[in-house]
Amino acid sequence: MQNQNKFHYKAMMFLSFAGPAVILFSAVVIVPFLFGLYLTFTGWDGISSSIPFVGLENYVALFQDGSFWVSLGRTILYAFVAVILANVVAFGLAYLVTSKIKGSNFFRAAFFTPNLIGGIVLGYIWQFVFKQAILVIGDATGFSLFSTSWLSDPIKAFWALIIVTVWQLSGYLMLIYIAGLMGVSDDLKEAAKIDGCDEKKTTRYITLPMMAGTFTICFFLAITRAFVTYDVNISLTEGGPYGSTTLAAMYVYNMAFSSKKYGLGQAEALILFLVIAIIAVTQAFIGKSKEVEA
């Protein structure tokens, strides 16, 4: 009887504290995911009340959709470059503002501000920069790189996406790197200096290994965020020119809502999810092993 009462008490405590979170998580994540998985086997157009079952037809069409795989490959390249650059810039900014320079608090706020701007607004702001401000710089300097709008050239438009992503994301990652840098024990740094290490060697052999966990978190967040980029993509380039900057998230959205092929769009979204999960989990596993070694 006592064990039964103890079990009821633990169950009530769990439901009181974790119950609301479990219910909300199930309603917002689990149930929509399962429903979306079911829709991959249907030919629903997203509007009609009837949801015809088509079996594996969407998956067959998915593997025959070359444009989707091109957009997915483009997204992988975009994420690879953007994640590396964002983390390098973020770590550099974090190292700068923790170096006891004057006005470090101001610089922290200034570098973080771009992350507070919504992706849609951010895209339109930078659209003005790449379409008009660039031309003014080109006229003043004579550099051919700035002689035409970046958004009218496929390669330049792709790099414009990366620049905006890095500019927005680096400020957010900077805060995490600041916490990591401040978490490194001053005693270890002092010991390294006593042993004859200069600032560069202390950073390389003490600071960086001790921040292995921070690097894992930052790369994981950057990867998951870069792969689902949609707002900046639609507001900055709209997938142009000629579809050359259409990322996978935007392609999936267009397939589901513009082409009214909701089942096929859900199937492609599932593939995108699996790619993100595999890459992110692999990165986290490798980062965790480095953290143990550190």
Secondary structure, 3 states (H helix, E strand, C coil): CHHHHHHHHHHHHHHHHCHHHHHHHHHHHHHHHHHHHHHCCECCCCCCCCCCECCCHHHHHHHHCHHHHHHHHHHHHHHHHHHHHHHHHHHHHHHHHCCCCCCHHHHHHHHHHHHHCCHHHHHHHHHHHHHHHHHHHHHHHCCHHHCCCHHHCHHHHHHHHHHHHHHHHHHHHHHHHHHHHHHCCHHHHHHHHHCCCCHHHHHHHHHHHHCHHHHHHHHHHHHHHHHCCCHHHHHHCCCCCCCCCCCHHHHHHHHHHHCCCHHHHHHHHHHHHHHHHHHHHHHHHHHHHHHHHC
